[in-house]
Structures are given as structure tokens and as C-alpha cells.
């Protein structure tokens, strides 16, 4: 029997301010991985997470 795809998928969240801001603590981009339910949340996810490069809480958006 073939196993069907589940509703939960793994996504990557990336800091929006690390890409544009050159005035940060260290070089690089902050990324987090999490899961979301693709049936309930069809659009891209945005969460406020701590960015160690910016040294503060910023908006992290889902990337492909």
C-alpha cells in the first residue's frame, strides 16, 4: 500500500531585515525551520522570531 502525503509540510522562515540591512551584528541570514498544515494555512507564513544577527525580534517570512 502506498502512503499518501500528509497535511503537514516542513517550511523555512528567513529574516526579512537581514537581507536589506548592512548595519547588523554579524554577517549572514537568520533561518528557522518549522511545520505548517498546508490545508489550513495555504498562504505564506509570517512570524516574529529572534534574529541573532540583528540581535532583536524581527519578522521572518516563509521561503521556498
C-alpha positions as a Markdown table, in Angstrom:
| # | Residue | x | y | z |
|---|---|---|---|---|
| 1 | Unk | 0.0 | 0.0 | 0.0 |
| 2 | Unk | 1.3 | 3.4 | -0.9 |
| 3 | Unk | 1.4 | 6.0 | 1.8 |
| 4 | Unk | -0.4 | 9.3 | 1.0 |
| 5 | Unk | 1.1 | 12.7 | 1.6 |
| 6 | Unk | 0.3 | 14.2 | 4.9 |
| 7 | Unk | -1.2 | 17.6 | 5.5 |
| 8 | Unk | 1.9 | 18.9 | 7.4 |
| 9 | Unk | 5.0 | 20.1 | 5.5 |
| 10 | Unk | 8.3 | 21.5 | 6.6 |
| 11 | Unk | 9.0 | 25.1 | 5.8 |
| 12 | Unk | 11.9 | 27.5 | 6.2 |
| 13 | Unk | 11.5 | 31.0 | 7.7 |
| 14 | Unk | 14.0 | 33.7 | 6.8 |
| 15 | Unk | 14.6 | 37.1 | 8.4 |
| 16 | Unk | 13.4 | 40.0 | 6.3 |
| 17 | Unk | 15.7 | 42.6 | 7.7 |
| 18 | Unk | 19.0 | 40.6 | 7.3 |
| 19 | Unk | 18.7 | 40.7 | 3.5 |
| 20 | Unk | 18.4 | 44.5 | 3.3 |
| 21 | Unk | 20.2 | 45.8 | 6.5 |
| 22 | Unk | 24.0 | 46.0 | 6.3 |
| 23 | Unk | 24.1 | 47.5 | 9.8 |
| 24 | Unk | 23.9 | 44.3 | 11.8 |
| 25 | Unk | 26.0 | 42.4 | 14.4 |
| 26 | Unk | 27.3 | 39.6 | 12.2 |
| 27 | Unk | 27.1 | 38.7 | 8.5 |
| 28 | Unk | 24.6 | 36.1 | 7.4 |
| 29 | Unk | 20.9 | 35.5 | 7.4 |
| 30 | Unk | 18.8 | 34.0 | 10.2 |
| 31 | Unk | 16.7 | 31.0 | 9.2 |
| 32 | Unk | 14.4 | 28.8 | 11.2 |
| 33 | Unk | 12.6 | 25.6 | 10.2 |
| 34 | Unk | 9.0 | 24.7 | 11.3 |
| 35 | Unk | 6.0 | 22.8 | 10.1 |
| 36 | Unk | 2.6 | 24.0 | 8.9 |
| 37 | Unk | -0.6 | 22.4 | 7.9 |
| 38 | Unk | -1.0 | 23.0 | 4.1 |
| 39 | Unk | -4.8 | 22.6 | 4.2 |
| 40 | Unk | -5.5 | 25.2 | 6.9 |
| 41 | Unk | -2.7 | 27.7 | 6.0 |
| 42 | Unk | -2.4 | 27.9 | 2.3 |
| 43 | Unk | -0.7 | 31.3 | 2.1 |
| 44 | Unk | 2.9 | 32.1 | 3.2 |
| 45 | Unk | 3.6 | 32.2 | 6.9 |
| 46 | Unk | 5.0 | 35.3 | 8.7 |
| 47 | Unk | 6.1 | 35.0 | 12.4 |
| 48 | Unk | 8.1 | 37.3 | 14.7 |
| 49 | Unk | 11.2 | 35.4 | 15.8 |
| 50 | Unk | 14.5 | 36.4 | 17.4 |
| 51 | Unk | 17.3 | 37.1 | 14.9 |
| 52 | Unk | 20.8 | 36.6 | 16.4 |
| 53 | Unk | 22.3 | 38.6 | 13.5 |
| 54 | Unk | 20.2 | 41.6 | 14.1 |
| 55 | Unk | 20.1 | 41.0 | 17.9 |
| 56 | Unk | 16.4 | 41.6 | 18.2 |
| 57 | Unk | 12.9 | 40.2 | 17.3 |
| 58 | Unk | 12.1 | 40.7 | 13.6 |
| 59 | Unk | 9.5 | 39.3 | 11.1 |
| 60 | Unk | 10.5 | 36.0 | 9.5 |
| 61 | Unk | 8.8 | 35.1 | 6.2 |
| 62 | Unk | 8.4 | 31.7 | 4.6 |
| 63 | Unk | 10.7 | 31.0 | 1.7 |
| 64 | Unk | 10.7 | 28.2 | -0.9 |
